[in-house]
Amino acid sequence: MELETPLSKEDVLKLKIGDIVYVSGVIYTAGDLAHRKILAEKDKLPFDLDGAVIYHCGPIVRKNERGRGFEIVSA
């Protein structure tokens, strides 16, 4: 299935578990803190989330080989 943002309610209601979906258009990425802020301040955001796609980007981080820093393994 191919979808383009902004999504309509009808588009979303057609989705089923296991569907392969290709999304084009604007996609926002956000982590835990950003999601909390969006929920708390949704009326004050500088952009419209109606029909938007938000990708939860919770990176997996590990210490690098030298043990002096960290590297992002996956997002």
N, C-alpha and C positions, 0 to 999 in steps of 0.2 A: 504494500500500500504506500502511496506517495502522498504526503501532506505538505501544505505550505502555511507558514504562520502569516497572520493570526489564524488560529484554529476556530472553527465553529463548534457549537455544542453537538451538532449532528455528526461532525467528523469524529469527535471524541467518543460518542455513543456507539459508533460503528466498530471501535477497537475491541479485540478479544485477546485474552491471554495467549501468548505464543505468536502473535502477529509480528511479522517483520515490517518495520515502518521506516521509511526514508523521509526525513523532515528537511525542508529547505526554508530559508528565511531567517529572521532574527531568533536566536536561541540564547537565553541568558544562562550563565553559570553562576552558581552560588553554593557556599558551604553552610555549615550549621548556623553560624552567627548571622550570616546574611539572611537566611530563611527566617530566623527569629525577628530580625529587624523588619523584614518585609511584612510579616504578620502583625507586628506592633504598629507600624507606621504606613500601612498600605494606602491610606488616603493622602499621604504627604510625599509619595514617591515621585521622582522627576520623570518617570516614564509610565506608560499604561500597560498593565498586565492582563487586560482582557484579551483572551485568545492566545496568550503568550505560552511559550514552552520554556520551562526552567529545568536545566540539567543539574542535579545535585552532584557537585564536584567535591567528594570527600577523598582527598588524596591519601595514598598509602605511602608512608615515609619510613625510611630506615637509615641507620647510621652508615656513613660511607666506609669504605675499606680501611681508611686510616683512623677511623674512630673520632675524627675531629670535626665532623660536620654531618649533615644529613642530605639525602637525595630523595627525590620524589620517584617512586617506583611505578605508580599507576594513579590515575585520576578517575 
